[in-house]
């Protein structure tokens, strides 16, 4: 029972630590895509 509870806690904390990091990566990825779109649109107009 203890080993299972420790394993669940490890998964929980790893999610809590990595979720903000992953969301930051996604935001940076979206920002890069937006910049590329803006750069592509400017020469056309």
Secondary structure, 3 states (H helix, E strand, C coil): CHHHHHHHHHHHHHHHHHHHHHHHHHHHHHHHHHHHHHHHHHHHC
